[in-house]
């Protein structure tokens, strides 16, 4: 079997029917979340048909059709598949060749690389020399130059932007750096501008592309801007300018927003991706590999703590009685917005020494965040509260004031998520629950960055008793605390 390797897509060029079926099987998976959703809709459809609720029947039938098949195959009808999963095809094909059941049915796999590696054409010099690279960052750089594409899973505070900057300098080509939010765009722009000088770095806007403004060697763009350019048939202008693509917070890469970019980037040779948690909470891991390729290196929070690059963290788990409900959403709202929980948070704040910085993270801004802020105010404890309703300057000012200790207690919704530069947190109070490993790891990242005078960070979480869902989620969070951060669990 012959596979032609391209930058965005690979293609089966020579193959037997059996070989194609083997590849098709290896690139097919069951989307469990979609399957569960479809089965739920089908049950509702049956009830609606029995009750002769014709409008509801039509609506549900349309919803099921829109979702499509829950068995997803990434081998297209034209025999192409995302280039990032070539490594998985190789693995499974090599395994099949050794399987006695397939003896004589498979030919040797040959991969023809039709990509063209660009010669360096930018001579980047440091405008301000960045910090000396740590040992694992140097290893990442070496792997990047060896493989020319792949993903680096480096923990929060591990210096992913520094690794990216050194790769950009080493490859010497125009680079598009993609981020999931405007906050990260601004933060990355500030860092890259310091390293390379503002003449070499720009934040991409649709307005600049429409005006045919000259692109700079390093372009930083949100995925939202790129998708807007795709819809307006303008993204090729950017694609024609670059030879390197970098994706930050790469665990988002499985979404359609990133997959839709692939056809426009087939001439882009270098592909590098960065994430603190290179995994998914849904079943779309194969799409993630398709966009971001295989993991080249992992540097965990536990290892960074052992190396003294992160602050050691301890976890104090407070037991609290809750109320169970038939569905998760009702149970979450009833317990996390209850006066008993809000009072418990205030009680914990009062036990913390007044010279320590406290960050309180919430998920429901009005039901939980605003009420915690109000409860603290009633208790005559000063705090600041930020959400997605605050503008960019207000958010930046709040983070800077917290890091400078002008604000002692900061309450924040998920707006202080990925990439937020929070360093001074002594105590992190998790008033948000959940079980997502990605969200939990990102949240703890707000506490473990190094900061002068901070020897240990303390995370306060809550273990719900008497609940159907929240108690189970508490246990899953504790598993993440131990596995990802090697943290000490103190249950009271």
KOLVO-65135 format. One record per residue (C-alpha): x, y, z; residue number from 1; residue in three letters. Coordinates in Angstrom, 2 decimals, m for minus. Example, Ala and Ser with C-alpha at 12.3 -4.5 7.8 and 13.67 -1.06 7.14 Angstrom:
2
[site [12.30,m4.50,7.80],1,'ala'],
[site [13.67,m1.06,7.14],2,'ser'],
END
This chain:
492
[site [0.00,0.00,0.00],1,'unk'],
[site [1.23,3.47,m0.89],2,'unk'],
[site [0.29,6.61,1.07],3,'unk'],
[site [1.20,10.06,m0.24],4,'unk'],
[site [2.00,12.39,2.65],5,'unk'],
[site [0.98,16.03,2.47],6,'unk'],
[site [1.04,18.82,5.02],7,'unk'],
[site [m2.68,18.85,5.83],8,'unk'],
[site [m3.85,15.59,4.28],9,'unk'],
[site [m2.49,12.20,3.31],10,'unk'],
[site [m3.93,10.09,0.49],11,'unk'],
[site [m4.16,6.38,m0.22],12,'unk'],
[site [m2.57,6.17,m3.66],13,'unk'],
[site [m2.12,2.43,m4.24],14,'unk'],
[site [m4.11,m0.12,m2.25],15,'unk'],
[site [m6.23,m3.24,m2.35],16,'unk'],
[site [m9.84,m3.30,m1.19],17,'unk'],
[site [m8.76,m5.20,1.92],18,'unk'],
[site [m6.06,m2.64,2.71],19,'unk'],
[site [m8.51,0.24,2.36],20,'unk'],
[site [m10.99,m1.48,4.65],21,'unk'],
[site [m8.23,m1.95,7.24],22,'unk'],
[site [m7.36,1.78,7.13],23,'unk'],
[site [m11.04,2.70,7.20],24,'unk'],
[site [m11.52,0.54,10.29],25,'unk'],
[site [m8.48,2.06,12.02],26,'unk'],
[site [m9.79,5.60,11.39],27,'unk'],
[site [m13.34,4.91,12.63],28,'unk'],
[site [m14.51,5.46,16.18],29,'unk'],
[site [m17.77,5.75,18.06],30,'unk'],
[site [m18.57,9.23,19.31],31,'unk'],
[site [m19.96,8.20,22.70],32,'unk'],
[site [m21.33,11.64,23.54],33,'unk'],
[site [m23.17,11.86,20.22],34,'unk'],
[site [m24.41,8.29,20.55],35,'unk'],
[site [m25.82,9.06,23.99],36,'unk'],
[site [m27.49,12.21,22.67],37,'unk'],
[site [m28.99,10.39,19.67],38,'unk'],
[site [m30.34,7.57,21.85],39,'unk'],
[site [m31.93,10.15,24.17],40,'unk'],
[site [m33.59,11.88,21.20],41,'unk'],
[site [m34.80,8.56,19.79],42,'unk'],
[site [m36.52,7.69,23.07],43,'unk'],
[site [m38.14,11.11,23.11],44,'unk'],
[site [m39.20,10.61,19.48],45,'unk'],
[site [m40.88,7.30,20.31],46,'unk'],
[site [m42.85,8.95,23.13],47,'unk'],
[site [m43.88,11.83,20.87],48,'unk'],
[site [m45.03,9.39,18.15],49,'unk'],
[site [m47.05,7.40,20.69],50,'unk'],
[site [m48.70,10.62,21.93],51,'unk'],
[site [m49.24,11.82,18.34],52,'unk'],
[site [m47.35,15.07,19.00],53,'unk'],
[site [m46.62,15.66,15.33],54,'unk'],
[site [m44.76,18.96,15.62],55,'unk'],
[site [m42.49,17.49,18.26],56,'unk'],
[site [m41.97,14.40,16.11],57,'unk'],
[site [m40.86,16.54,13.18],58,'unk'],
[site [m38.52,18.58,15.38],59,'unk'],
[site [m36.90,15.52,17.00],60,'unk'],
[site [m36.52,13.70,13.68],61,'unk'],
[site [m34.75,16.76,12.26],62,'unk'],
[site [m32.48,16.97,15.29],63,'unk'],
[site [m31.48,13.31,14.93],64,'unk'],
[site [m30.80,13.72,11.21],65,'unk'],
[site [m28.69,16.82,11.89],66,'unk'],
[site [m26.50,14.94,14.36],67,'unk'],
[site [m25.75,12.28,11.74],68,'unk'],
[site [m23.98,8.99,12.46],69,'unk'],
[site [m22.31,8.46,15.78],70,'unk'],
[site [m19.77,6.18,14.09],71,'unk'],
[site [m17.25,8.66,12.71],72,'unk'],
[site [m14.75,7.77,9.98],73,'unk'],
[site [m11.89,10.15,9.16],74,'unk'],
[site [m11.05,8.41,5.89],75,'unk'],
[site [m12.83,10.50,3.26],76,'unk'],
[site [m14.49,9.19,0.10],77,'unk'],
[site [m11.59,10.53,m1.97],78,'unk'],
[site [m9.25,8.34,0.13],79,'unk'],
[site [m7.72,11.25,2.02],80,'unk'],
[site [m7.37,11.67,5.78],81,'unk'],
[site [m5.90,14.35,8.08],82,'unk'],
[site [m2.11,14.14,8.00],83,'unk'],
[site [m1.83,14.30,11.78],84,'unk'],
[site [m3.13,10.74,12.15],85,'unk'],
[site [m0.61,9.22,9.76],86,'unk'],
[site [1.34,8.03,12.81],87,'unk'],
[site [m1.73,6.12,14.01],88,'unk'],
[site [m2.27,4.53,10.59],89,'unk'],
[site [1.38,3.41,10.60],90,'unk'],
[site [1.06,1.94,14.09],91,'unk'],
[site [m2.07,m0.04,13.27],92,'unk'],
[site [m0.80,m1.18,9.86],93,'unk'],
[site [2.48,m2.41,11.34],94,'unk'],
[site [0.52,m4.30,13.99],95,'unk'],
[site [m1.69,m5.89,11.30],96,'unk'],
[site [1.37,m7.00,9.30],97,'unk'],
[site [2.50,m9.03,12.32],98,'unk'],
[site [m0.94,m10.58,12.83],99,'unk'],
[site [m1.12,m14.17,11.43],100,'unk'],
[site [m4.76,m13.58,10.46],101,'unk'],
[site [m3.68,m11.09,7.81],102,'unk'],
[site [m0.79,m13.13,6.41],103,'unk'],
[site [m0.55,m12.69,2.63],104,'unk'],
[site [m3.37,m10.12,2.59],105,'unk'],
[site [m1.28,m6.99,3.14],106,'unk'],
[site [1.53,m5.44,1.15],107,'unk'],
[site [4.34,m3.43,2.67],108,'unk'],
[site [3.38,0.13,3.60],109,'unk'],
[site [5.24,2.79,1.63],110,'unk'],
[site [4.89,6.49,2.51],111,'unk'],
[site [5.85,8.97,m0.20],112,'unk'],
[site [6.57,12.36,1.30],113,'unk'],
[site [5.54,15.06,m1.18],114,'unk'],
[site [6.07,17.93,1.25],115,'unk'],
[site [8.61,20.64,0.56],116,'unk'],
[site [10.64,21.84,3.54],117,'unk'],
[site [11.28,25.60,3.29],118,'unk'],
[site [14.74,27.04,3.79],119,'unk'],
[site [15.01,29.71,6.51],120,'unk'],
[site [14.42,33.19,5.09],121,'unk'],
[site [14.01,35.24,8.29],122,'unk'],
[site [17.12,36.03,10.30],123,'unk'],
[site [15.54,36.64,13.67],124,'unk'],
[site [17.62,38.32,16.34],125,'unk'],
[site [16.49,38.76,19.93],126,'unk'],
[site [15.21,42.24,20.64],127,'unk'],
[site [15.28,41.36,24.34],128,'unk'],
[site [16.96,38.05,25.06],129,'unk'],
[site [14.52,35.63,26.72],130,'unk'],
[site [15.34,33.59,29.82],131,'unk'],
[site [17.76,30.69,29.47],132,'unk'],
[site [15.90,27.57,28.40],133,'unk'],
[site [15.39,24.85,30.99],134,'unk'],
[site [16.53,21.30,30.25],135,'unk'],
[site [13.11,20.06,29.10],136,'unk'],
[site [12.56,23.15,26.94],137,'unk'],
[site [15.83,22.42,25.12],138,'unk'],
[site [14.68,18.83,24.61],139,'unk'],
[site [11.42,20.12,23.13],140,'unk'],
[site [13.33,22.37,20.73],141,'unk'],
[site [15.53,19.47,19.60],142,'unk'],
[site [12.47,17.29,18.97],143,'unk'],
[site [10.76,20.09,17.06],144,'unk'],
[site [13.67,20.43,14.67],145,'unk'],
[site [13.94,16.66,14.28],146,'unk'],
[site [10.26,15.94,13.54],147,'unk'],
[site [9.09,19.32,12.12],148,'unk'],
[site [5.60,18.72,13.50],149,'unk'],
[site [3.94,17.44,16.66],150,'unk'],
[site [2.57,18.44,20.05],151,'unk'],
[site [4.27,19.39,23.30],152,'unk'],
[site [2.29,18.73,26.48],153,'unk'],
[site [3.86,21.08,28.98],154,'unk'],
[site [2.23,21.96,32.28],155,'unk'],
[site [0.91,25.37,33.28],156,'unk'],
[site [3.89,27.61,34.06],157,'unk'],
[site [6.20,25.36,32.05],158,'unk'],
[site [7.14,28.07,29.53],159,'unk'],
[site [5.33,26.96,26.39],160,'unk'],
[site [5.62,30.44,24.87],161,'unk'],
[site [9.39,30.39,25.40],162,'unk'],
[site [9.63,27.05,23.61],163,'unk'],
[site [7.53,28.42,20.74],164,'unk'],
[site [9.71,31.54,20.46],165,'unk'],
[site [12.89,29.48,20.16],166,'unk'],
[site [11.29,27.25,17.51],167,'unk'],
[site [10.28,30.34,15.53],168,'unk'],
[site [13.84,31.66,15.71],169,'unk'],
[site [15.32,28.30,14.72],170,'unk'],
[site [13.00,27.58,11.77],171,'unk'],
[site [13.36,31.12,10.40],172,'unk'],
[site [10.04,31.18,8.53],173,'unk'],
[site [6.82,33.18,8.75],174,'unk'],
[site [4.63,31.79,11.50],175,'unk'],
[site [0.93,31.87,12.38],176,'unk'],
[site [0.35,31.42,16.13],177,'unk'],
[site [m3.28,30.51,16.90],178,'unk'],
[site [m4.88,31.08,20.32],179,'unk'],
[site [m8.43,30.45,21.63],180,'unk'],
[site [m9.10,33.90,23.12],181,'unk'],
[site [m8.34,37.61,22.78],182,'unk'],
[site [m6.81,37.61,26.27],183,'unk'],
[site [m4.24,35.01,25.22],184,'unk'],
[site [m3.69,36.87,21.95],185,'unk'],
[site [m2.72,40.03,23.81],186,'unk'],
[site [m0.57,38.14,26.30],187,'unk'],
[site [1.31,36.29,23.54],188,'unk'],
[site [1.72,39.48,21.53],189,'unk'],
[site [3.34,41.19,24.52],190,'unk'],
[site [5.81,38.33,25.04],191,'unk'],
[site [6.73,37.88,21.36],192,'unk'],
[site [7.05,41.65,20.87],193,'unk'],
[site [9.54,41.75,23.73],194,'unk'],
[site [11.58,38.89,22.26],195,'unk'],
[site [11.43,39.75,18.55],196,'unk'],
[site [10.50,43.47,18.50],197,'unk'],
[site [7.13,44.91,17.50],198,'unk'],
[site [8.23,45.27,13.88],199,'unk'],
[site [8.15,41.47,13.57],200,'unk'],
[site [4.88,40.70,15.39],201,'unk'],
[site [1.22,41.53,14.76],202,'unk'],
[site [m2.22,40.63,16.03],203,'unk'],
[site [m4.38,39.64,13.09],204,'unk'],
[site [m7.69,41.36,12.41],205,'unk'],
[site [m10.15,40.84,9.58],206,'unk'],
[site [m9.93,44.57,8.92],207,'unk'],
[site [m6.19,44.35,8.17],208,'unk'],
[site [m6.71,41.40,5.83],209,'unk'],
[site [m9.49,43.16,3.93],210,'unk'],
[site [m7.27,46.25,3.58],211,'unk'],
[site [m4.47,44.09,2.14],212,'unk'],
[site [m2.04,45.34,4.77],213,'unk'],
[site [1.41,43.79,4.65],214,'unk'],
[site [1.79,40.87,7.03],215,'unk'],
[site [4.61,40.69,9.55],216,'unk'],
[site [6.75,37.55,10.00],217,'unk'],
[site [4.94,36.49,13.19],218,'unk'],
[site [1.14,36.63,13.16],219,'unk'],
[site [m0.96,36.00,16.27],220,'unk'],
[site [m4.62,35.24,15.67],221,'unk'],
[site [m7.60,33.95,17.59],222,'unk'],
[site [m9.32,30.93,16.09],223,'unk'],
[site [m12.47,33.05,15.89],224,'unk'],
[site [m10.76,35.55,13.57],225,'unk'],
[site [m9.48,32.77,11.33],226,'unk'],
[site [m12.94,31.23,11.07],227,'unk'],
[site [m14.35,34.60,10.14],228,'unk'],
[site [m11.74,34.81,7.37],229,'unk'],
[site [m12.72,31.32,6.18],230,'unk'],
[site [m16.37,32.39,5.88],231,'unk'],
[site [m15.34,35.52,3.95],232,'unk'],
[site [m12.99,33.58,1.63],233,'unk'],
[site [m10.03,35.61,2.89],234,'unk'],
[site [m8.03,33.06,4.86],235,'unk'],
[site [m5.88,32.07,1.86],236,'unk'],
[site [m4.20,35.48,2.04],237,'unk'],
[site [m2.85,34.53,5.45],238,'unk'],
[site [m2.09,30.93,4.47],239,'unk'],
[site [m0.02,32.04,1.48],240,'unk'],
[site [2.17,34.14,3.79],241,'unk'],
[site [3.20,31.43,6.27],242,'unk'],
[site [5.22,28.23,6.37],243,'unk'],
[site [4.71,27.41,10.05],244,'unk'],
[site [1.51,26.90,12.06],245,'unk'],
[site [1.47,26.88,15.85],246,'unk'],
[site [m1.62,26.17,17.97],247,'unk'],
[site [m1.71,27.14,21.63],248,'unk'],
[site [m4.03,25.30,24.05],249,'unk'],
[site [m4.04,22.55,21.45],250,'unk'],
[site [m6.65,20.40,23.21],251,'unk'],
[site [m9.20,22.62,21.42],252,'unk'],
[site [m7.84,21.37,18.08],253,'unk'],
[site [m10.50,18.70,17.58],254,'unk'],
[site [m13.26,21.27,17.07],255,'unk'],
[site [m14.62,22.06,13.62],256,'unk'],
[site [m13.12,25.54,13.91],257,'unk'],
[site [m9.65,24.01,13.53],258,'unk'],
[site [m10.59,21.17,11.19],259,'unk'],
[site [m12.07,23.68,8.74],260,'unk'],
[site [m8.68,25.36,8.40],261,'unk'],
[site [m6.84,22.26,7.15],262,'unk'],
[site [m7.74,22.56,3.43],263,'unk'],
[site [m6.32,26.09,3.33],264,'unk'],
[site [m3.00,25.16,4.97],265,'unk'],
[site [m1.78,22.37,2.73],266,'unk'],
[site [1.37,24.31,1.80],267,'unk'],
[site [2.28,25.04,5.42],268,'unk'],
[site [5.12,22.69,6.34],269,'unk'],
[site [5.88,23.19,10.03],270,'unk'],
[site [3.13,22.26,12.52],271,'unk'],
[site [3.72,22.68,16.26],272,'unk'],
[site [1.17,22.59,19.05],273,'unk'],
[site [1.24,23.33,22.77],274,'unk'],
[site [m1.05,22.29,25.60],275,'unk'],
[site [m0.95,21.69,29.32],276,'unk'],
[site [m3.53,18.91,28.90],277,'unk'],
[site [m3.33,17.13,25.54],278,'unk'],
[site [m6.55,15.19,25.92],279,'unk'],
[site [m10.29,15.51,25.36],280,'unk'],
[site [m13.37,15.20,27.56],281,'unk'],
[site [m15.35,13.84,24.60],282,'unk'],
[site [m14.65,11.12,22.03],283,'unk'],
[site [m12.93,13.30,19.43],284,'unk'],
[site [m9.35,12.37,20.23],285,'unk'],
[site [m8.78,11.18,16.65],286,'unk'],
[site [m9.80,14.59,15.27],287,'unk'],
[site [m7.37,16.12,17.77],288,'unk'],
[site [m4.55,13.95,16.44],289,'unk'],
[site [m5.62,14.78,12.89],290,'unk'],
[site [m5.02,18.48,13.47],291,'unk'],
[site [m2.22,18.39,16.05],292,'unk'],
[site [m0.37,15.12,15.32],293,'unk'],
[site [1.33,12.89,17.87],294,'unk'],
[site [2.66,13.96,21.24],295,'unk'],
[site [6.41,14.50,21.09],296,'unk'],
[site [7.04,15.35,24.73],297,'unk'],
[site [5.27,15.54,28.09],298,'unk'],
[site [6.40,17.60,31.06],299,'unk'],
[site [3.97,17.20,33.95],300,'unk'],
[site [3.08,19.46,36.84],301,'unk'],
[site [4.32,16.79,39.24],302,'unk'],
[site [7.74,16.75,37.54],303,'unk'],
[site [7.87,20.55,37.44],304,'unk'],
[site [7.15,20.66,41.17],305,'unk'],
[site [9.90,18.12,41.82],306,'unk'],
[site [12.26,20.24,39.69],307,'unk'],
[site [11.22,23.29,41.76],308,'unk'],
[site [9.81,25.10,38.73],309,'unk'],
[site [6.31,25.12,40.27],310,'unk'],
[site [5.08,25.76,43.79],311,'unk'],
[site [4.20,22.63,45.79],312,'unk'],
[site [0.45,22.39,46.34],313,'unk'],
[site [m1.66,20.85,49.07],314,'unk'],
[site [m5.38,20.13,48.83],315,'unk'],
[site [m7.72,20.71,51.76],316,'unk'],
[site [m11.03,18.95,51.13],317,'unk'],
[site [m13.93,20.20,53.22],318,'unk'],
[site [m16.93,17.92,53.69],319,'unk'],
[site [m20.30,19.57,53.23],320,'unk'],
[site [m23.84,18.19,53.25],321,'unk'],
[site [m25.80,18.59,50.04],322,'unk'],
[site [m29.15,17.80,48.48],323,'unk'],
[site [m29.63,15.29,45.68],324,'unk'],
[site [m31.71,15.97,42.57],325,'unk'],
[site [m32.82,13.88,39.60],326,'unk'],
[site [m30.58,15.70,37.12],327,'unk'],
[site [m27.11,17.17,37.40],328,'unk'],
[site [m27.95,20.76,36.46],329,'unk'],
[site [m30.62,21.09,39.16],330,'unk'],
[site [m28.37,19.48,41.75],331,'unk'],
[site [m25.48,21.78,40.85],332,'unk'],
[site [m27.57,24.96,41.05],333,'unk'],
[site [m29.34,23.99,44.25],334,'unk'],
[site [m26.13,23.19,46.14],335,'unk'],
[site [m23.55,25.66,44.80],336,'unk'],
[site [m25.94,28.60,45.17],337,'unk'],
[site [m27.25,27.52,48.59],338,'unk'],
[site [m26.76,29.79,51.58],339,'unk'],
[site [m25.03,26.94,53.44],340,'unk'],
[site [m22.35,26.65,50.73],341,'unk'],
[site [m21.89,30.41,50.35],342,'unk'],
[site [m21.57,30.74,54.12],343,'unk'],
[site [m19.02,27.89,54.13],344,'unk'],
[site [m16.88,29.78,51.60],345,'unk'],
[site [m16.97,32.92,53.76],346,'unk'],
[site [m16.10,30.79,56.80],347,'unk'],
[site [m13.04,29.38,55.00],348,'unk'],
[site [m11.92,32.88,53.94],349,'unk'],
[site [m12.02,34.00,57.57],350,'unk'],
[site [m9.60,31.21,58.60],351,'unk'],
[site [m6.94,32.31,56.10],352,'unk'],
[site [m4.19,34.65,57.38],353,'unk'],
[site [m4.78,38.23,56.27],354,'unk'],
[site [m1.39,38.46,54.55],355,'unk'],
[site [m2.26,35.66,52.11],356,'unk'],
[site [m3.67,36.10,48.59],357,'unk'],
[site [m6.98,34.37,47.89],358,'unk'],
[site [m8.38,33.48,44.47],359,'unk'],
[site [m11.96,32.14,44.35],360,'unk'],
[site [m12.98,30.48,41.08],361,'unk'],
[site [m16.64,29.99,40.20],362,'unk'],
[site [m18.52,28.60,37.23],363,'unk'],
[site [m21.91,30.32,37.52],364,'unk'],
[site [m21.15,34.02,37.66],365,'unk'],
[site [m24.52,35.27,38.96],366,'unk'],
[site [m25.74,32.31,40.98],367,'unk'],
[site [m22.39,31.74,42.73],368,'unk'],
[site [m19.80,34.43,41.99],369,'unk'],
[site [m21.93,37.47,42.62],370,'unk'],
[site [m23.42,35.92,45.75],371,'unk'],
[site [m20.01,35.06,47.22],372,'unk'],
[site [m18.98,38.66,46.58],373,'unk'],
[site [m22.17,39.86,48.33],374,'unk'],
[site [m21.73,37.48,51.28],375,'unk'],
[site [m18.14,38.67,51.77],376,'unk'],
[site [m19.30,42.29,51.63],377,'unk'],
[site [m21.92,41.60,54.32],378,'unk'],
[site [m19.14,40.02,56.41],379,'unk'],
[site [m17.14,43.25,55.89],380,'unk'],
[site [m14.46,41.44,53.88],381,'unk'],
[site [m13.29,43.37,50.81],382,'unk'],
[site [m13.07,41.52,47.49],383,'unk'],
[site [m13.03,42.16,43.76],384,'unk'],
[site [m15.11,40.26,41.25],385,'unk'],
[site [m14.54,39.85,37.50],386,'unk'],
[site [m16.48,37.98,34.81],387,'unk'],
[site [m16.74,37.88,31.04],388,'unk'],
[site [m18.84,41.03,31.31],389,'unk'],
[site [m15.72,43.03,32.18],390,'unk'],
[site [m13.77,44.50,29.30],391,'unk'],
[site [m10.20,43.46,28.48],392,'unk'],
[site [m8.58,46.35,30.33],393,'unk'],
[site [m10.60,45.68,33.48],394,'unk'],
[site [m9.58,42.03,33.43],395,'unk'],
[site [m5.91,42.86,32.85],396,'unk'],
[site [m5.94,45.48,35.60],397,'unk'],
[site [m7.55,43.03,38.03],398,'unk'],
[site [m4.92,40.36,37.36],399,'unk'],
[site [m2.07,42.85,37.66],400,'unk'],
[site [m3.48,44.32,40.90],401,'unk'],
[site [m3.90,40.82,42.31],402,'unk'],
[site [m0.33,39.85,41.39],403,'unk'],
[site [0.91,43.13,42.90],404,'unk'],
[site [m1.15,42.43,46.05],405,'unk'],
[site [m3.24,45.57,45.65],406,'unk'],
[site [m6.22,43.20,45.63],407,'unk'],
[site [m6.16,40.48,48.29],408,'unk'],
[site [m9.30,38.52,47.37],409,'unk'],
[site [m10.23,38.07,43.72],410,'unk'],
[site [m13.39,36.22,42.66],411,'unk'],
[site [m13.47,35.18,39.03],412,'unk'],
[site [m15.55,33.13,36.65],413,'unk'],
[site [m14.05,31.01,33.87],414,'unk'],
[site [m12.80,34.23,32.26],415,'unk'],
[site [m9.56,33.59,34.21],416,'unk'],
[site [m9.05,30.29,32.43],417,'unk'],
[site [m6.43,29.18,29.97],418,'unk'],
[site [m3.24,31.17,29.94],419,'unk'],
[site [m4.29,33.67,32.62],420,'unk'],
[site [m1.13,35.11,34.15],421,'unk'],
[site [m2.00,34.68,37.83],422,'unk'],
[site [1.05,34.10,40.05],423,'unk'],
[site [0.49,35.40,43.58],424,'unk'],
[site [m2.26,32.98,44.68],425,'unk'],
[site [m1.56,31.53,48.13],426,'unk'],
[site [m5.04,30.04,48.57],427,'unk'],
[site [m7.28,28.87,45.74],428,'unk'],
[site [m10.90,28.21,46.67],429,'unk'],
[site [m12.68,26.09,44.09],430,'unk'],
[site [m16.35,27.06,44.25],431,'unk'],
[site [m17.11,25.56,40.87],432,'unk'],
[site [m17.20,21.74,41.07],433,'unk'],
[site [m17.04,19.75,37.85],434,'unk'],
[site [m15.04,16.68,36.83],435,'unk'],
[site [m13.22,17.74,33.64],436,'unk'],
[site [m9.53,16.94,33.96],437,'unk'],
[site [m8.73,19.79,31.58],438,'unk'],
[site [m10.74,22.40,33.50],439,'unk'],
[site [m9.41,21.19,36.86],440,'unk'],
[site [m5.78,21.25,35.72],441,'unk'],
[site [m6.20,24.73,34.29],442,'unk'],
[site [m7.79,25.92,37.53],443,'unk'],
[site [m4.97,24.56,39.71],444,'unk'],
[site [m2.58,26.29,37.34],445,'unk'],
[site [m3.79,29.59,38.80],446,'unk'],
[site [m2.14,28.60,42.10],447,'unk'],
[site [1.12,26.82,41.30],448,'unk'],
[site [3.18,29.44,39.48],449,'unk'],
[site [6.27,30.59,41.33],450,'unk'],
[site [6.05,33.87,43.23],451,'unk'],
[site [8.46,35.51,45.72],452,'unk'],
[site [7.71,34.43,49.27],453,'unk'],
[site [5.30,31.66,48.29],454,'unk'],
[site [6.55,28.30,49.55],455,'unk'],
[site [3.34,26.33,49.20],456,'unk'],
[site [m0.05,26.85,47.57],457,'unk'],
[site [m3.23,25.61,49.21],458,'unk'],
[site [m6.32,24.56,47.27],459,'unk'],
[site [m9.61,24.39,49.16],460,'unk'],
[site [m12.26,22.19,47.59],461,'unk'],
[site [m15.53,20.69,48.80],462,'unk'],
[site [m16.66,17.08,49.04],463,'unk'],
[site [m20.43,16.87,48.82],464,'unk'],
[site [m22.24,14.28,50.94],465,'unk'],
[site [m25.77,13.05,50.24],466,'unk'],
[site [m25.74,14.02,46.57],467,'unk'],
[site [m26.22,11.95,43.43],468,'unk'],
[site [m23.69,13.70,41.18],469,'unk'],
[site [m21.56,16.22,43.08],470,'unk'],
[site [m20.01,13.71,45.48],471,'unk'],
[site [m18.80,11.52,42.61],472,'unk'],
[site [m17.32,14.56,40.89],473,'unk'],
[site [m15.48,15.48,44.11],474,'unk'],
[site [m13.74,12.09,44.07],475,'unk'],
[site [m12.79,12.46,40.40],476,'unk'],
[site [m11.24,15.86,41.12],477,'unk'],
[site [m9.18,14.36,43.92],478,'unk'],
[site [m7.87,11.71,41.53],479,'unk'],
[site [m6.67,14.49,39.23],480,'unk'],
[site [m5.02,16.32,42.14],481,'unk'],
[site [m2.98,13.24,42.97],482,'unk'],
[site [m2.20,12.08,39.42],483,'unk'],
[site [m1.38,15.43,37.86],484,'unk'],
[site [0.10,17.38,40.78],485,'unk'],
[site [1.21,14.64,43.20],486,'unk'],
[site [m0.61,16.77,45.76],487,'unk'],
[site [m1.16,15.99,49.42],488,'unk'],
[site [m4.87,15.46,50.19],489,'unk'],
[site [m6.11,16.65,53.60],490,'unk'],
[site [m9.78,15.74,54.20],491,'unk'],
[site [m11.62,17.45,57.07],492,'unk'],
END
